[in-house]
């Protein structure tokens, strides 16, 4: 009877150790702080960085257009272009083909 009890102890110990190792391995790979989550976050960072750069370029372009239409610096060509595009204005000597 004692021979049987000695065999059960190590079996229980190694079973518990295996279950804990499997749990921690799973958590390290797919948990909320795991490898897959890290890869996903890095991909999101790359995507958001590209969007930020695109928006930054758009803001720079709009700031340039705003400056060119300001009172201090008036670009007559840009003003003429905006009047034509937004207001639909044309000069009297121009022919419009639609």
NORURKA-V987465 format. One record per pair of residues at least 24 apart in sequence whose ideal C-beta (glycine too) atoms are under 10 Angstrom apart, sorted by sequence separation. I is the first residue (numbers start at 1). J is the second residue. If there is no record, write none. Layout:
<<I/J> <I/J>>
This chain:
none
